[in-house]
Amino acid sequence: MTALTPRPGIMDIKPYVGGKNSADGAGRVIKLASNENDLGPSPKAVEAYLSCASMLHRYPEGGADDLRQAIGEVHGLDPARIVTGCGSDEILTLLSRAYAGPDDHVLYSQYGFLMYPINAKAVAARPMQAPESALIADVDQMLAHVTDRTRIVFLANPNNPTGSLLPASEVRRLHAGLSPSTLLVLDAAYAEYVTDPDYSPGVDLVDAAQNVVMARTFSKIYGLAALRVGWAYCSGPVADVLNRIRNPFNVPLPAQVAATAAVRDQEHVARVRAYTVEKRAWLAGELTAMGLVVHPSHGNFLLVDFPADGPHTAAAVYEQLMADGIILRAMGGYGLPNALRITVGAPESLDALVASLNTILGRNG
């Protein structure tokens, strides 16, 4: 009898592991591992979420019409070209299912989001990694790794976990080097945190070409990570494809109404952005003063290098912080074993982190 066998590529997947939520034995827990918005969602989003308590027996509106309309109004986009998903993760998965398959190539930069190769392997495609230059996506390297079998190019901009950014001109150059049959996916999960005037999340490219998709999320600046809401802005033909294969009720009703209220509260978004940008600079200064290498970041997190040997390696500091109830994100899974990623959290959390690190590194007393 033939054994039940999954599709090629699936057993090669190492399941994605998110940041830890608990620290065994710690009296307090401060989580700075998952790039969550510690300031929380808009109160209007919370109110909208709670208003759904009496409607949990009803299916959600399948096309998330009100949410797509709100996104379109706020961002000046055509709602018909917006597709919603269960987090932007689902958007990336749907794109992989729709446009890549056995023996196709899926390209991404060296330190890109780990879900890119996972999605490629899940559809039996071959993940292709282009080297980065100083932790920044290298357009020349990416174009050099494009083949006649490249079906999707994923670019996280800003990138997680490095925080690096490509200016709009470089993204346009990348797109110009691709065949019309290759899909460029601009993963702009952290777009709202960017203050660089040379940045574009990708709307202009989507409007100019059918083979570009911009993916966004409500999990970061909007503080709705628990509800799993993401969206894509794409050409009409791509939107049609995604709507054919997505699940019919993929965004729950409470998530739809909360996200609709959240996107309309841009005053809250502005407050979170201003706080994050200010505290990101402050934390970078504190860590640099400790002698650590802090990479420039355009997200709500910092990537920090620790010594490769001695008592203060990334692994050693990670464990000591865990013992103190402070959870950071180890970067070994991304090929950065000497680095830790730190979310720009609430003021008291950052103060506790700085105090604990100063103690660990021997700078107190």
KENUMAR-15257 format. One record per residue (C-alpha): residue number from 1; residue in three letters; chain; x, y, z. Coordinates in Angstrom, 1 decimal, decimal comma. Example, Ala and Ser with C-alpha at 12.3 -4.5 7.8 and 13.67 -1.06 7.14 Angstrom:
// residues 2
> n res chain X Y Z
> 1 ALA A 12,3 -4,5 7,8;
> 2 SER A 13,7 -1,1 7,1;
***
This chain:
// residues 365
> n res chain X Y Z
> 1 MET A 0,0 0,0 0,0;
> 2 THR A 1,4 3,4 -1,0;
> 3 ALA A 1,9 5,8 2,0;
> 4 LEU A 0,0 9,1 2,1;
> 5 THR A 2,5 11,7 0,8;
> 6 PRO A 2,1 15,5 0,8;
> 7 ARG A 3,0 17,6 -2,2;
> 8 PRO A 6,7 18,1 -2,9;
> 9 GLY A 8,2 20,9 -0,9;
> 10 ILE A 5,9 20,8 2,1;
> 11 MET A 8,1 18,5 4,2;
> 12 ASP A 11,0 20,9 3,5;
> 13 ILE A 9,2 23,7 5,3;
> 14 LYS A 10,4 24,7 8,7;
> 15 PRO A 7,3 26,0 10,4;
> 16 TYR A 7,3 29,7 11,1;
> 17 VAL A 8,0 30,4 14,8;
> 18 GLY A 6,8 33,8 16,1;
> 19 GLY A 8,1 35,7 19,1;
> 20 LYS A 7,6 34,1 22,5;
> 21 ASN A 4,8 35,2 24,7;
> 22 SER A 6,0 34,0 28,1;
> 23 ALA A 9,2 33,9 30,2;
> 24 ASP A 9,2 31,0 32,6;
> 25 GLY A 9,7 32,0 36,2;
> 26 ALA A 9,6 35,7 35,6;
> 27 GLY A 7,5 37,8 37,9;
> 28 ARG A 6,7 40,2 35,1;
> 29 VAL A 6,6 39,8 31,4;
> 30 ILE A 7,6 42,6 28,9;
> 31 LYS A 7,1 41,4 25,3;
> 32 LEU A 9,2 43,3 22,8;
> 33 ALA A 9,5 40,4 20,3;
> 34 SER A 6,7 40,7 17,8;
> 35 ASN A 6,6 44,3 16,6;
> 36 GLU A 3,2 44,8 18,2;
> 37 ASN A 1,8 48,3 18,8;
> 38 ASP A 2,1 48,6 22,6;
> 39 LEU A 0,0 51,7 22,6;
> 40 GLY A -3,0 49,7 21,4;
> 41 PRO A -5,7 50,2 18,8;
> 42 SER A -7,9 53,3 18,4;
> 43 PRO A -10,6 53,4 21,1;
> 44 LYS A -13,0 53,7 18,2;
> 45 ALA A -11,9 50,4 16,9;
> 46 VAL A -12,4 48,8 20,3;
> 47 GLU A -15,9 50,3 20,6;
> 48 ALA A -16,7 48,9 17,1;
> 49 TYR A -15,4 45,5 18,0;
> 50 LEU A -17,5 45,3 21,2;
> 51 SER A -20,6 46,3 19,2;
> 52 CYS A -20,5 43,0 17,4;
> 53 ALA A -21,1 40,9 20,5;
> 54 SER A -24,7 40,3 19,7;
> 55 MET A -24,0 39,3 16,1;
> 56 LEU A -21,6 36,5 16,5;
> 57 HIS A -24,1 34,0 15,0;
> 58 ARG A -24,1 35,9 11,7;
> 59 TYR A -21,6 35,3 8,8;
> 60 PRO A -19,5 38,4 7,9;
> 61 GLU A -20,1 40,2 4,7;
> 62 GLY A -18,1 38,1 2,3;
> 63 GLY A -16,4 40,9 0,3;
> 64 ALA A -15,7 43,2 3,3;
> 65 ASP A -17,4 46,0 1,4;
> 66 ASP A -17,5 48,6 4,2;
> 67 LEU A -13,9 48,0 5,1;
> 68 ARG A -12,7 48,2 1,5;
> 69 GLN A -14,7 51,4 1,0;
> 70 ALA A -13,1 52,9 4,1;
> 71 ILE A -9,6 51,9 3,0;
> 72 GLY A -10,3 53,4 -0,4;
> 73 GLU A -11,5 56,7 1,0;
> 74 VAL A -8,6 57,1 3,4;
> 75 HIS A -5,9 56,2 0,9;
> 76 GLY A -7,6 57,5 -2,3;
> 77 LEU A -7,8 54,0 -3,9;
> 78 ASP A -10,4 52,2 -5,9;
> 79 PRO A -12,2 49,8 -3,5;
> 80 ALA A -12,8 47,4 -6,4;
> 81 ARG A -9,0 46,8 -6,6;
> 82 ILE A -8,7 46,2 -2,8;
> 83 VAL A -8,8 42,6 -1,6;
> 84 THR A -8,9 41,8 2,1;
> 85 GLY A -7,4 38,9 3,9;
> 86 CYS A -6,9 37,2 7,2;
> 87 GLY A -3,8 39,3 7,9;
> 88 SER A -1,4 40,2 5,1;
> 89 ASP A 0,0 36,7 5,6;
> 90 GLU A -3,1 35,4 3,8;
> 91 ILE A -2,6 37,9 1,0;
> 92 LEU A 1,0 36,6 0,5;
> 93 THR A -0,3 33,0 0,6;
> 94 LEU A -3,0 33,6 -2,0;
> 95 LEU A -0,6 35,3 -4,3;
> 96 SER A 1,8 32,3 -4,1;
> 97 ARG A -1,1 29,9 -4,8;
> 98 ALA A -2,3 32,0 -7,7;
> 99 TYR A 1,0 32,8 -9,5;
> 100 ALA A 3,6 30,1 -8,6;
> 101 GLY A 3,7 26,4 -8,8;
> 102 PRO A 6,0 23,4 -9,3;
> 103 ASP A 9,5 24,3 -10,5;
> 104 ASP A 8,7 28,0 -10,7;
> 105 HIS A 11,1 30,4 -8,9;
> 106 VAL A 10,1 32,8 -6,1;
> 107 LEU A 12,7 35,5 -5,4;
> 108 TYR A 13,2 37,5 -2,3;
> 109 SER A 16,1 39,3 -0,6;
> 110 GLN A 18,5 37,6 1,7;
> 111 TYR A 17,0 38,8 5,0;
> 112 GLY A 13,4 39,0 3,8;
> 113 PHE A 10,4 37,8 5,7;
> 114 LEU A 10,5 34,1 6,4;
> 115 MET A 7,0 33,5 5,1;
> 116 TYR A 8,3 34,1 1,5;
> 117 PRO A 10,2 30,8 1,2;
> 118 ILE A 7,5 29,0 3,2;
> 119 ASN A 4,9 30,0 0,8;
> 120 ALA A 7,1 29,1 -2,2;
> 121 LYS A 7,7 25,6 -0,8;
> 122 ALA A 4,0 25,1 0,0;
> 123 VAL A 3,2 25,4 -3,8;
> 124 ALA A 6,3 23,3 -4,8;
> 125 ALA A 8,1 26,4 -6,2;
> 126 ARG A 11,8 27,0 -5,6;
> 127 PRO A 12,7 29,8 -3,2;
> 128 MET A 15,5 32,0 -4,5;
> 129 GLN A 17,5 34,3 -2,3;
> 130 ALA A 19,4 37,3 -3,5;
> 131 PRO A 22,3 38,6 -1,4;
> 132 GLU A 21,9 42,0 0,4;
> 133 SER A 24,4 44,8 0,7;
> 134 ALA A 24,9 46,1 4,2;
> 135 LEU A 21,5 44,5 5,2;
> 136 ILE A 19,7 46,4 2,4;
> 137 ALA A 18,0 44,7 -0,6;
> 138 ASP A 20,3 45,0 -3,6;
> 139 VAL A 18,4 45,6 -6,8;
> 140 ASP A 21,3 44,6 -9,0;
> 141 GLN A 21,6 41,3 -7,1;
> 142 MET A 17,9 40,7 -7,3;
> 143 LEU A 17,8 41,3 -11,0;
> 144 ALA A 20,8 39,1 -11,4;
> 145 HIS A 18,8 36,2 -9,8;
> 146 VAL A 15,8 36,6 -12,0;
> 147 THR A 15,3 33,7 -14,4;
> 148 ASP A 12,8 32,8 -17,0;
> 149 ARG A 11,1 30,8 -14,3;
> 150 THR A 10,8 33,6 -11,8;
> 151 ARG A 7,1 34,1 -11,2;
> 152 ILE A 7,0 36,2 -8,1;
> 153 VAL A 9,5 38,7 -6,5;
> 154 PHE A 8,7 39,6 -2,9;
> 155 LEU A 10,1 42,8 -1,5;
> 156 ALA A 9,4 43,9 2,1;
> 157 ASN A 9,9 47,6 2,2;
> 158 PRO A 10,6 48,6 5,0;
> 159 ASN A 12,1 45,2 5,5;
> 160 ASN A 11,6 43,0 8,6;
> 161 PRO A 13,8 42,2 10,5;
> 162 THR A 16,5 44,7 9,3;
> 163 GLY A 14,4 47,8 9,2;
> 164 SER A 16,0 48,9 6,0;
> 165 LEU A 14,4 50,8 3,2;
> 166 LEU A 14,6 51,1 -0,6;
> 167 PRO A 13,8 54,5 -2,1;
> 168 ALA A 11,0 54,7 -4,7;
> 169 SER A 13,5 55,1 -7,5;
> 170 GLU A 15,2 51,7 -6,7;
> 171 VAL A 11,9 50,0 -6,5;
> 172 ARG A 10,9 51,3 -9,9;
> 173 ARG A 14,3 50,1 -11,2;
> 174 LEU A 13,6 46,7 -9,9;
> 175 HIS A 10,2 46,6 -11,5;
> 176 ALA A 11,6 47,9 -14,8;
> 177 GLY A 13,9 44,9 -14,9;
> 178 LEU A 11,1 42,3 -14,6;
> 179 SER A 9,1 40,6 -17,3;
> 180 PRO A 5,3 41,5 -17,4;
> 181 SER A 4,8 37,8 -16,5;
> 182 THR A 6,6 38,2 -13,2;
> 183 LEU A 4,6 39,6 -10,3;
> 184 LEU A 6,3 42,1 -8,0;
> 185 VAL A 4,8 42,0 -4,5;
> 186 LEU A 5,6 45,1 -2,3;
> 187 ASP A 5,1 44,0 1,3;
> 188 ALA A 4,5 47,4 3,0;
> 189 ALA A 3,5 46,2 6,5;
> 190 TYR A 5,5 49,0 8,1;
> 191 ALA A 4,7 51,8 5,6;
> 192 GLU A 2,9 54,0 8,2;
> 193 TYR A 6,1 54,3 10,2;
> 194 VAL A 8,2 55,7 7,4;
> 195 THR A 9,1 59,4 7,4;
> 196 ASP A 11,6 59,3 4,5;
> 197 PRO A 10,3 61,6 1,7;
> 198 ASP A 11,9 59,3 -1,0;
> 199 TYR A 9,7 56,4 0,1;
> 200 SER A 6,6 55,0 -1,7;
> 201 PRO A 4,6 52,0 -0,4;
> 202 GLY A 3,8 51,1 -4,0;
> 203 VAL A 0,5 52,7 -5,0;
> 204 ASP A 2,1 54,5 -7,9;
> 205 LEU A 3,5 51,3 -9,3;
> 206 VAL A 0,3 49,4 -8,9;
> 207 ASP A -1,5 52,1 -10,8;
> 208 ALA A 1,1 52,0 -13,6;
> 209 ALA A 1,4 48,2 -14,1;
> 210 GLN A -0,7 45,1 -13,9;
> 211 ASN A 2,1 43,0 -12,4;
> 212 VAL A 2,5 44,8 -9,1;
> 213 VAL A 0,7 44,2 -5,8;
> 214 MET A 1,0 46,2 -2,6;
> 215 ALA A 0,2 44,3 0,6;
> 216 ARG A -0,7 46,1 3,9;
> 217 THR A -1,7 45,1 7,4;
> 218 PHE A -3,8 46,3 10,4;
> 219 SER A -1,5 44,3 12,7;
> 220 LYS A 1,2 47,0 13,2;
> 221 ILE A 0,4 50,7 13,6;
> 222 TYR A -3,3 50,0 13,9;
> 223 GLY A -2,8 47,6 16,8;
> 224 LEU A -5,2 44,9 15,6;
> 225 ALA A -2,7 42,0 15,5;
> 226 ALA A -5,2 39,7 17,3;
> 227 LEU A -7,9 40,2 14,7;
> 228 ARG A -5,7 39,3 11,7;
> 229 VAL A -6,7 41,8 9,0;
> 230 GLY A -4,7 42,6 5,9;
> 231 TRP A -5,3 43,9 2,5;
> 232 ALA A -3,9 44,2 -1,0;
> 233 TYR A -4,1 46,9 -3,6;
> 234 CYS A -3,7 45,5 -7,1;
> 235 SER A -4,8 45,6 -10,7;
> 236 GLY A -8,3 44,6 -11,6;
> 237 PRO A -7,2 41,3 -13,1;
> 238 VAL A -5,1 40,3 -10,0;
> 239 ALA A -8,0 41,3 -7,7;
> 240 ASP A -10,3 39,1 -9,7;
> 241 VAL A -7,9 36,1 -9,4;
> 242 LEU A -7,5 36,6 -5,6;
> 243 ASN A -11,3 36,9 -5,1;
> 244 ARG A -11,7 33,6 -6,9;
> 245 ILE A -9,5 31,6 -4,6;
> 246 ARG A -9,8 33,3 -1,2;
> 247 ASN A -12,2 31,8 1,3;
> 248 PRO A -15,6 33,4 1,1;
> 249 PHE A -15,7 34,7 4,7;
> 250 ASN A -12,0 35,1 5,3;
> 251 VAL A -12,2 38,3 7,5;
> 252 PRO A -14,5 37,8 10,5;
> 253 LEU A -17,2 40,4 11,2;
> 254 PRO A -15,6 41,8 14,4;
> 255 ALA A -12,3 42,2 12,5;
> 256 GLN A -14,0 44,0 9,6;
> 257 VAL A -15,9 46,6 11,8;
> 258 ALA A -12,9 47,2 14,1;
> 259 ALA A -10,5 47,7 11,1;
> 260 THR A -13,1 50,0 9,4;
> 261 ALA A -13,2 52,2 12,5;
> 262 ALA A -9,4 52,0 12,9;
> 263 VAL A -8,6 53,2 9,3;
> 264 ARG A -10,9 56,1 9,7;
> 265 ASP A -9,2 57,2 12,9;
> 266 GLN A -6,1 58,7 11,3;
> 267 GLU A -5,5 61,0 14,3;
> 268 HIS A -4,7 57,9 16,4;
> 269 VAL A -2,4 56,6 13,6;
> 270 ALA A -0,6 60,0 13,7;
> 271 ARG A -0,1 59,8 17,4;
> 272 VAL A 1,3 56,3 17,3;
> 273 ARG A 3,6 57,2 14,4;
> 274 ALA A 4,9 60,3 16,3;
> 275 TYR A 5,5 58,3 19,4;
> 276 THR A 7,2 55,5 17,6;
> 277 VAL A 9,5 57,7 15,6;
> 278 GLU A 10,6 59,6 18,7;
> 279 LYS A 11,1 56,6 20,9;
> 280 ARG A 12,9 54,7 18,1;
> 281 ALA A 15,5 57,4 18,0;
> 282 TRP A 15,8 57,6 21,7;
> 283 LEU A 16,2 53,8 22,1;
> 284 ALA A 18,8 53,8 19,3;
> 285 GLY A 20,7 56,4 21,2;
> 286 GLU A 20,6 54,5 24,5;
> 287 LEU A 21,7 51,3 22,9;
> 288 THR A 24,5 53,0 20,9;
> 289 ALA A 25,8 54,5 24,2;
> 290 MET A 26,1 51,0 25,5;
> 291 GLY A 28,5 50,2 22,7;
> 292 LEU A 26,0 48,1 20,7;
> 293 VAL A 25,6 48,4 16,9;
> 294 VAL A 22,1 49,6 16,0;
> 295 HIS A 21,0 49,4 12,4;
> 296 PRO A 19,0 52,3 11,0;
> 297 SER A 15,3 51,3 11,0;
> 298 HIS A 12,2 52,6 9,3;
> 299 GLY A 9,8 50,3 11,2;
> 300 ASN A 8,6 50,1 14,8;
> 301 PHE A 11,6 48,0 15,8;
> 302 LEU A 15,4 48,0 15,9;
> 303 LEU A 17,9 45,4 14,8;
> 304 VAL A 20,8 45,4 17,2;
> 305 ASP A 24,2 43,6 16,9;
> 306 PHE A 26,0 42,0 19,9;
> 307 PRO A 29,6 40,8 20,2;
> 308 ALA A 30,2 37,5 18,4;
> 309 ASP A 32,0 36,1 21,5;
> 310 GLY A 32,5 36,8 25,1;
> 311 PRO A 29,9 37,1 27,9;
> 312 HIS A 27,6 39,5 26,0;
> 313 THR A 26,7 37,6 22,8;
> 314 ALA A 23,2 37,9 21,5;
> 315 ALA A 22,3 34,4 22,8;
> 316 ALA A 23,6 35,2 26,3;
> 317 VAL A 21,9 38,6 26,5;
> 318 TYR A 18,7 37,1 25,2;
> 319 GLU A 18,6 34,5 28,0;
> 320 GLN A 19,5 37,0 30,7;
> 321 LEU A 16,8 39,3 29,6;
> 322 MET A 14,3 36,4 29,5;
> 323 ALA A 15,3 35,6 33,1;
> 324 ASP A 14,4 39,2 33,8;
> 325 GLY A 11,0 38,8 32,1;
> 326 ILE A 11,9 40,8 29,0;
> 327 ILE A 11,3 39,0 25,7;
> 328 LEU A 13,2 40,1 22,5;
> 329 ARG A 13,4 38,3 19,2;
> 330 ALA A 16,4 36,1 18,5;
> 331 MET A 17,5 36,4 14,8;
> 332 GLY A 19,3 33,1 14,2;
> 333 GLY A 16,4 31,9 12,1;
> 334 TYR A 17,1 34,8 9,7;
> 335 GLY A 20,8 34,0 9,5;
> 336 LEU A 21,7 36,8 11,9;
> 337 PRO A 22,9 34,9 15,0;
> 338 ASN A 24,7 37,9 16,5;
> 339 ALA A 21,6 40,1 16,4;
> 340 LEU A 18,4 40,7 18,5;
> 341 ARG A 15,3 42,5 17,3;
> 342 ILE A 13,7 44,9 19,7;
> 343 THR A 10,1 46,3 19,3;
> 344 VAL A 9,7 50,0 20,2;
> 345 GLY A 7,2 49,4 23,0;
> 346 ALA A 5,5 51,4 25,7;
> 347 PRO A 7,6 53,8 27,7;
> 348 GLU A 7,8 51,7 30,9;
> 349 SER A 8,8 48,7 28,8;
> 350 LEU A 11,6 50,5 27,1;
> 351 ASP A 12,8 52,0 30,4;
> 352 ALA A 12,9 48,5 32,0;
> 353 LEU A 14,8 47,1 29,0;
> 354 VAL A 17,4 49,9 29,1;
> 355 ALA A 17,9 49,4 32,9;
> 356 SER A 18,2 45,6 32,5;
> 357 LEU A 20,7 45,9 29,6;
> 358 ASN A 22,8 48,3 31,5;
> 359 THR A 23,0 45,9 34,4;
> 360 ILE A 23,8 42,9 32,1;
> 361 LEU A 26,5 44,8 30,2;
> 362 GLY A 28,0 46,0 33,5;
> 363 ARG A 27,3 49,7 33,0;
> 364 ASN A 25,4 50,2 36,3;
> 365 GLY A 27,1 50,9 39,6;
***
